[in-house]
Amino acid sequence: MKLSPNFYRDRVCLNVLAGSHQNAKDIYAAAESFVVVGVLSKNYPDLESAIADMKIYAQETDNALSVGLGAGDPNQSMMVSLISKEVQPQHVNQVFTGAPISRALLGQNETFVNALISPSGTIGMVKISTGPLSSQSPDGIVPIETAIMMLKDMGADSVKFFNMQGLTYIEEYKAIAKACAKFDFSLEPTGGIDLDNFAEILQIALDAGVKKIIPHIYSSIIDKDSGNTRPDDVRQLLQMVKQAVN
Protein backbone atom coordinates (compact mmCIF):
# COMPACT_ATOMS: atom_id res chain seq x y z
CA MET A 1 0.00 0.00 0.00
CA LYS A 2 1.04 3.60 -0.48
CA LEU A 3 1.40 5.80 2.58
CA SER A 4 0.91 9.53 2.57
CA PRO A 5 4.34 11.09 3.18
CA ASN A 6 3.69 12.63 6.59
CA PHE A 7 1.36 10.13 8.23
CA TYR A 8 3.77 7.99 10.22
CA ARG A 9 6.61 10.46 10.41
CA ASP A 10 4.80 13.26 12.20
CA ARG A 11 3.05 13.37 15.51
CA VAL A 12 -0.21 15.07 14.50
CA CYS A 13 -2.43 14.29 11.54
CA LEU A 14 -5.76 15.98 10.89
CA ASN A 15 -8.85 13.97 9.99
CA VAL A 16 -11.51 15.90 8.08
CA LEU A 17 -14.37 14.89 5.79
CA ALA A 18 -14.46 15.33 2.03
CA GLY A 19 -17.68 16.28 0.27
CA SER A 20 -16.39 15.48 -3.22
CA HIS A 21 -13.30 14.30 -5.08
CA GLN A 22 -12.25 17.89 -5.76
CA ASN A 23 -12.84 18.82 -2.13
CA ALA A 24 -10.59 15.93 -1.11
CA LYS A 25 -7.80 17.24 -3.34
CA ASP A 26 -8.29 20.78 -2.01
CA ILE A 27 -8.19 19.53 1.60
CA TYR A 28 -5.06 17.50 0.98
CA ALA A 29 -3.32 20.52 -0.51
CA ALA A 30 -4.53 22.86 2.25
CA ALA A 31 -3.24 20.51 4.94
CA GLU A 32 0.10 20.12 3.13
CA SER A 33 -0.54 16.35 3.29
CA PHE A 34 -0.76 16.33 7.11
CA VAL A 35 -4.26 14.86 6.85
CA VAL A 36 -6.33 11.79 6.26
CA VAL A 37 -9.48 12.53 4.30
CA GLY A 38 -12.61 10.95 5.72
CA VAL A 39 -15.18 9.33 3.44
CA LEU A 40 -18.20 7.76 5.13
CA SER A 41 -19.38 4.28 4.22
CA LYS A 42 -22.87 5.26 5.34
CA ASN A 43 -23.18 7.59 2.35
CA TYR A 44 -23.20 4.71 -0.15
CA PRO A 45 -26.15 2.48 -1.09
CA ASP A 46 -24.04 -0.66 -1.42
CA LEU A 47 -20.57 -2.10 -1.00
CA GLU A 48 -19.65 -2.10 -4.69
CA SER A 49 -20.30 1.61 -5.23
CA ALA A 50 -18.43 2.47 -2.03
CA ILE A 51 -15.35 0.50 -3.09
CA ALA A 52 -15.32 2.02 -6.58
CA ASP A 53 -15.67 5.59 -5.35
CA MET A 54 -13.23 5.28 -2.45
CA LYS A 55 -10.57 3.93 -4.81
CA ILE A 56 -10.85 7.24 -6.66
CA TYR A 57 -10.48 9.20 -3.41
CA ALA A 58 -7.39 7.14 -2.58
CA GLN A 59 -5.84 7.81 -5.98
CA GLU A 60 -6.42 11.54 -5.73
CA THR A 61 -4.93 11.96 -2.24
CA ASP A 62 -1.84 9.71 -2.25
CA ASN A 63 -3.99 7.20 -0.36
CA ALA A 64 -4.60 9.65 2.48
CA LEU A 65 -8.01 8.02 2.79
CA SER A 66 -9.84 7.40 6.05
CA VAL A 67 -12.74 4.96 5.64
CA GLY A 68 -15.44 6.12 8.04
CA LEU A 69 -18.50 4.65 9.68
CA GLY A 70 -20.81 7.68 9.76
CA ALA A 71 -21.40 9.24 13.19
CA GLY A 72 -19.93 6.12 14.77
CA ASP A 73 -22.79 3.97 13.46
CA PRO A 74 -22.03 0.41 14.62
CA ASN A 75 -24.19 -1.01 11.85
CA GLN A 76 -21.57 0.19 9.35
CA SER A 77 -18.79 -1.81 11.00
CA MET A 78 -18.75 -4.78 8.62
CA MET A 79 -19.12 -2.57 5.55
CA VAL A 80 -16.08 -0.57 6.64
CA SER A 81 -14.06 -3.78 7.00
CA LEU A 82 -15.11 -5.07 3.58
CA ILE A 83 -14.36 -1.74 1.90
CA SER A 84 -10.98 -1.59 3.59
CA LYS A 85 -10.06 -5.08 2.43
CA GLU A 86 -10.45 -4.01 -1.20
CA VAL A 87 -9.28 -0.40 -1.05
CA GLN A 88 -6.35 -0.81 1.41
CA PRO A 89 -6.67 2.74 2.77
CA GLN A 90 -4.25 4.49 5.04
CA HIS A 91 -6.73 4.83 7.92
CA VAL A 92 -9.79 2.89 9.10
CA ASN A 93 -12.44 3.94 11.63
CA GLN A 94 -14.00 1.13 13.60
CA VAL A 95 -16.15 0.36 16.60
CA PHE A 96 -14.39 -1.45 19.42
CA THR A 97 -15.42 -4.93 18.32
CA GLY A 98 -14.81 -4.22 14.64
CA ALA A 99 -11.10 -3.45 14.87
CA PRO A 100 -9.83 -7.06 14.77
CA ILE A 101 -12.08 -7.87 11.80
CA SER A 102 -10.70 -4.94 9.85
CA ARG A 103 -7.13 -5.88 10.74
CA ALA A 104 -7.63 -9.48 9.66
CA LEU A 105 -9.28 -8.56 6.35
CA LEU A 106 -6.65 -5.93 5.57
CA GLY A 107 -4.02 -8.65 5.70
CA GLN A 108 -1.24 -6.24 6.71
CA ASN A 109 -0.21 -4.03 9.63
CA GLU A 110 0.51 -0.80 7.78
CA THR A 111 -3.03 0.58 7.68
CA PHE A 112 -3.85 2.54 10.82
CA VAL A 113 -6.96 1.10 12.53
CA ASN A 114 -8.74 2.87 15.37
CA ALA A 115 -11.46 1.62 17.68
CA LEU A 116 -14.31 3.65 19.15
CA ILE A 117 -14.60 4.07 22.90
CA SER A 118 -17.07 6.42 24.54
CA PRO A 119 -17.27 8.54 27.70
CA SER A 120 -18.44 6.64 30.77
CA GLY A 121 -19.07 9.51 33.15
CA THR A 122 -16.19 8.32 35.35
CA ILE A 123 -12.61 9.52 34.96
CA GLY A 124 -10.32 6.63 34.03
CA MET A 125 -13.16 4.42 32.82
CA VAL A 126 -14.43 4.09 29.26
CA LYS A 127 -17.34 2.47 27.48
CA ILE A 128 -16.27 -0.22 25.03
CA SER A 129 -19.69 -1.62 24.14
CA THR A 130 -19.81 0.26 20.83
CA GLY A 131 -20.42 -2.63 18.41
CA PRO A 132 -23.61 -3.56 16.53
CA LEU A 133 -24.92 -5.83 19.29
CA SER A 134 -23.00 -4.61 22.31
CA SER A 135 -24.23 -1.05 21.82
CA GLN A 136 -27.76 -2.37 22.36
CA SER A 137 -26.75 -4.13 25.57
CA PRO A 138 -25.97 -2.85 29.09
CA ASP A 139 -22.92 -0.59 29.01
CA GLY A 140 -19.57 -2.34 29.07
CA ILE A 141 -17.34 -0.03 31.11
CA VAL A 142 -13.70 -0.89 31.81
CA PRO A 143 -10.53 0.92 32.90
CA ILE A 144 -8.86 2.75 30.05
CA GLU A 145 -5.73 0.62 30.51
CA THR A 146 -7.78 -2.53 29.97
CA ALA A 147 -9.38 -1.07 26.86
CA ILE A 148 -5.97 -0.18 25.42
CA MET A 149 -4.52 -3.62 26.12
CA MET A 150 -7.56 -5.31 24.59
CA LEU A 151 -7.12 -3.20 21.47
CA LYS A 152 -3.44 -4.07 21.28
CA ASP A 153 -4.47 -7.72 21.50
CA MET A 154 -6.84 -7.12 18.57
CA GLY A 155 -4.35 -5.35 16.31
CA ALA A 156 -5.69 -1.80 16.63
CA ASP A 157 -3.46 1.26 16.65
CA SER A 158 -5.45 3.89 18.52
CA VAL A 159 -8.50 4.77 20.55
CA LYS A 160 -11.11 7.02 18.99
CA PHE A 161 -12.76 8.90 21.87
CA PHE A 162 -16.30 9.69 20.68
CA ASN A 163 -18.48 11.62 21.36
CA MET A 164 -16.40 14.16 23.23
CA GLN A 165 -19.03 16.86 22.74
CA GLY A 166 -16.27 19.41 22.58
CA LEU A 167 -14.95 20.08 26.09
CA THR A 168 -17.80 18.32 27.91
CA TYR A 169 -15.72 15.26 28.85
CA ILE A 170 -12.38 17.00 29.02
CA GLU A 171 -11.35 15.44 32.35
CA GLU A 172 -12.03 11.95 31.03
CA TYR A 173 -10.09 12.88 27.91
CA LYS A 174 -7.09 13.97 29.97
CA ALA A 175 -7.02 10.59 31.70
CA ILE A 176 -7.24 8.79 28.35
CA ALA A 177 -4.40 10.90 26.96
CA LYS A 178 -2.18 10.02 29.94
CA ALA A 179 -2.97 6.33 29.52
CA CYS A 180 -2.27 6.40 25.77
CA ALA A 181 1.10 8.00 26.46
CA LYS A 182 1.94 5.54 29.23
CA PHE A 183 1.04 2.46 27.21
CA ASP A 184 2.39 3.65 23.85
CA PHE A 185 -0.92 3.97 22.06
CA SER A 186 -2.33 6.61 19.73
CA LEU A 187 -5.34 8.85 20.35
CA GLU A 188 -8.09 10.25 18.15
CA PRO A 189 -10.31 12.83 19.87
CA THR A 190 -13.64 13.13 18.08
CA GLY A 191 -16.94 14.96 18.41
CA GLY A 192 -17.70 18.65 18.73
CA ILE A 193 -14.18 19.82 17.91
CA ASP A 194 -14.05 23.23 16.24
CA LEU A 195 -11.67 26.10 15.55
CA ASP A 196 -12.24 27.47 19.05
CA ASN A 197 -11.50 24.36 21.14
CA PHE A 198 -9.12 22.52 18.80
CA ALA A 199 -5.91 24.01 20.20
CA GLU A 200 -6.80 23.11 23.79
CA ILE A 201 -7.78 19.55 22.89
CA LEU A 202 -4.60 19.05 20.89
CA GLN A 203 -2.38 20.56 23.57
CA ILE A 204 -3.71 18.21 26.24
CA ALA A 205 -2.64 15.20 24.20
CA LEU A 206 0.74 16.73 23.35
CA ASP A 207 1.42 17.62 26.99
CA ALA A 208 0.53 14.09 28.05
CA GLY A 209 3.12 12.71 25.65
CA VAL A 210 0.83 10.86 23.24
CA LYS A 211 2.95 9.54 20.36
CA LYS A 212 0.38 10.02 17.59
CA ILE A 213 -2.68 12.27 17.66
CA ILE A 214 -5.37 12.32 14.98
CA PRO A 215 -8.03 14.92 15.85
CA HIS A 216 -11.27 14.59 13.88
CA ILE A 217 -12.79 17.94 12.94
CA TYR A 218 -15.99 17.42 11.01
CA SER A 219 -19.26 19.36 10.93
CA SER A 220 -17.88 22.59 12.40
CA ILE A 221 -15.75 23.24 9.31
CA ILE A 222 -18.18 21.99 6.66
CA ASP A 223 -19.96 24.50 4.46
CA LYS A 224 -23.63 23.73 4.92
CA ASP A 225 -24.62 24.77 1.40
CA SER A 226 -22.03 22.75 -0.53
CA GLY A 227 -21.39 19.94 1.95
CA ASN A 228 -17.66 20.49 1.47
CA THR A 229 -15.05 21.03 4.15
CA ARG A 230 -13.68 24.57 3.91
CA PRO A 231 -10.00 24.46 2.84
CA ASP A 232 -9.32 27.79 4.55
CA ASP A 233 -10.40 26.26 7.86
CA VAL A 234 -8.08 23.32 7.24
CA ARG A 235 -5.22 25.76 6.67
CA GLN A 236 -6.08 27.43 9.96
CA LEU A 237 -6.05 24.09 11.77
CA LEU A 238 -2.69 23.23 10.25
CA GLN A 239 -1.23 26.49 11.48
CA MET A 240 -2.45 25.70 14.99
CA VAL A 241 -0.79 22.28 14.75
CA LYS A 242 2.49 23.82 13.64
CA GLN A 243 2.39 26.31 16.51
CA ALA A 244 1.66 23.57 19.03
CA VAL A 245 4.38 21.14 17.96
CA ASN A 246 7.16 23.67 17.35
C-alpha positions in Angstrom: 0.0 0.0 0.0 1.0 3.6 -0.5 1.4 5.8 2.6 0.9 9.5 2.6 4.3 11.1 3.2 3.7 12.6 6.6 1.4 10.1 8.2 3.8 8.0 10.2 6.6 10.5 10.4 4.8 13.3 12.2 3.0 13.4 15.5 -0.2 15.1 14.5 -2.4 14.3 11.5 -5.8 16.0 10.9 -8.8 14.0 10.0 -11.5 15.9 8.1 -14.4 14.9 5.8 -14.5 15.3 2.0 -17.7 16.3 0.3 -16.4 15.5 -3.2 -13.3 14.3 -5.1 -12.3 17.9 -5.8 -12.8 18.8 -2.1 -10.6 15.9 -1.1 -7.8 17.2 -3.3 -8.3 20.8 -2.0 -8.2 19.5 1.6 -5.1 17.5 1.0 -3.3 20.5 -0.5 -4.5 22.9 2.2 -3.2 20.5 4.9 0.1 20.1 3.1 -0.5 16.4 3.3 -0.8 16.3 7.1 -4.3 14.9 6.8 -6.3 11.8 6.3 -9.5 12.5 4.3 -12.6 10.9 5.7 -15.2 9.3 3.4 -18.2 7.8 5.1 -19.4 4.3 4.2 -22.9 5.3 5.3 -23.2 7.6 2.4 -23.2 4.7 -0.1 -26.2 2.5 -1.1 -24.0 -0.7 -1.4 -20.6 -2.1 -1.0 -19.6 -2.1 -4.7 -20.3 1.6 -5.2 -18.4 2.5 -2.0 -15.4 0.5 -3.1 -15.3 2.0 -6.6 -15.7 5.6 -5.3 -13.2 5.3 -2.4 -10.6 3.9 -4.8 -10.9 7.2 -6.7 -10.5 9.2 -3.4 -7.4 7.1 -2.6 -5.8 7.8 -6.0 -6.4 11.5 -5.7 -4.9 12.0 -2.2 -1.8 9.7 -2.3 -4.0 7.2 -0.4 -4.6 9.6 2.5 -8.0 8.0 2.8 -9.8 7.4 6.0 -12.7 5.0 5.6 -15.4 6.1 8.0 -18.5 4.7 9.7 -20.8 7.7 9.8 -21.4 9.2 13.2 -19.9 6.1 14.8 -22.8 4.0 13.5 -22.0 0.4 14.6 -24.2 -1.0 11.8 -21.6 0.2 9.4 -18.8 -1.8 11.0 -18.8 -4.8 8.6 -19.1 -2.6 5.6 -16.1 -0.6 6.6 -14.1 -3.8 7.0 -15.1 -5.1 3.6 -14.4 -1.7 1.9 -11.0 -1.6 3.6 -10.1 -5.1 2.4 -10.4 -4.0 -1.2 -9.3 -0.4 -1.0 -6.4 -0.8 1.4 -6.7 2.7 2.8 -4.3 4.5 5.0 -6.7 4.8 7.9 -9.8 2.9 9.1 -12.4 3.9 11.6 -14.0 1.1 13.6 -16.2 0.4 16.6 -14.4 -1.5 19.4 -15.4 -4.9 18.3 -14.8 -4.2 14.6 -11.1 -3.4 14.9 -9.8 -7.1 14.8 -12.1 -7.9 11.8 -10.7 -4.9 9.9 -7.1 -5.9 10.7 -7.6 -9.5 9.7 -9.3 -8.6 6.3 -6.6 -5.9 5.6 -4.0 -8.6 5.7 -1.2 -6.2 6.7 -0.2 -4.0 9.6 0.5 -0.8 7.8 -3.0 0.6 7.7 -3.9 2.5 10.8 -7.0 1.1 12.5 -8.7 2.9 15.4 -11.5 1.6 17.7 -14.3 3.7 19.1 -14.6 4.1 22.9 -17.1 6.4 24.5 -17.3 8.5 27.7 -18.4 6.6 30.8 -19.1 9.5 33.2 -16.2 8.3 35.4 -12.6 9.5 35.0 -10.3 6.6 34.0 -13.2 4.4 32.8 -14.4 4.1 29.3 -17.3 2.5 27.5 -16.3 -0.2 25.0 -19.7 -1.6 24.1 -19.8 0.3 20.8 -20.4 -2.6 18.4 -23.6 -3.6 16.5 -24.9 -5.8 19.3 -23.0 -4.6 22.3 -24.2 -1.0 21.8 -27.8 -2.4 22.4 -26.7 -4.1 25.6 -26.0 -2.9 29.1 -22.9 -0.6 29.0 -19.6 -2.3 29.1 -17.3 0.0 31.1 -13.7 -0.9 31.8 -10.5 0.9 32.9 -8.9 2.7 30.0 -5.7 0.6 30.5 -7.8 -2.5 30.0 -9.4 -1.1 26.9 -6.0 -0.2 25.4 -4.5 -3.6 26.1 -7.6 -5.3 24.6 -7.1 -3.2 21.5 -3.4 -4.1 21.3 -4.5 -7.7 21.5 -6.8 -7.1 18.6 -4.4 -5.4 16.3 -5.7 -1.8 16.6 -3.5 1.3 16.7 -5.5 3.9 18.5 -8.5 4.8 20.5 -11.1 7.0 19.0 -12.8 8.9 21.9 -16.3 9.7 20.7 -18.5 11.6 21.4 -16.4 14.2 23.2 -19.0 16.9 22.7 -16.3 19.4 22.6 -15.0 20.1 26.1 -17.8 18.3 27.9 -15.7 15.3 28.9 -12.4 17.0 29.0 -11.3 15.4 32.4 -12.0 12.0 31.0 -10.1 12.9 27.9 -7.1 14.0 30.0 -7.0 10.6 31.7 -7.2 8.8 28.4 -4.4 10.9 27.0 -2.2 10.0 29.9 -3.0 6.3 29.5 -2.3 6.4 25.8 1.1 8.0 26.5 1.9 5.5 29.2 1.0 2.5 27.2 2.4 3.7 23.8 -0.9 4.0 22.1 -2.3 6.6 19.7 -5.3 8.8 20.3 -8.1 10.3 18.1 -10.3 12.8 19.9 -13.6 13.1 18.1 -16.9 15.0 18.4 -17.7 18.7 18.7 -14.2 19.8 17.9 -14.0 23.2 16.2 -11.7 26.1 15.6 -12.2 27.5 19.0 -11.5 24.4 21.1 -9.1 22.5 18.8 -5.9 24.0 20.2 -6.8 23.1 23.8 -7.8 19.6 22.9 -4.6 19.0 20.9 -2.4 20.6 23.6 -3.7 18.2 26.2 -2.6 15.2 24.2 0.7 16.7 23.4 1.4 17.6 27.0 0.5 14.1 28.1 3.1 12.7 25.6 0.8 10.9 23.2 2.9 9.5 20.4 0.4 10.0 17.6 -2.7 12.3 17.7 -5.4 12.3 15.0 -8.0 14.9 15.9 -11.3 14.6 13.9 -12.8 17.9 12.9 -16.0 17.4 11.0 -19.3 19.4 10.9 -17.9 22.6 12.4 -15.7 23.2 9.3 -18.2 22.0 6.7 -20.0 24.5 4.5 -23.6 23.7 4.9 -24.6 24.8 1.4 -22.0 22.7 -0.5 -21.4 19.9 2.0 -17.7 20.5 1.5 -15.0 21.0 4.1 -13.7 24.6 3.9 -10.0 24.5 2.8 -9.3 27.8 4.6 -10.4 26.3 7.9 -8.1 23.3 7.2 -5.2 25.8 6.7 -6.1 27.4 10.0 -6.0 24.1 11.8 -2.7 23.2 10.2 -1.2 26.5 11.5 -2.4 25.7 15.0 -0.8 22.3 14.8 2.5 23.8 13.6 2.4 26.3 16.5 1.7 23.6 19.0 4.4 21.1 18.0 7.2 23.7 17.4 
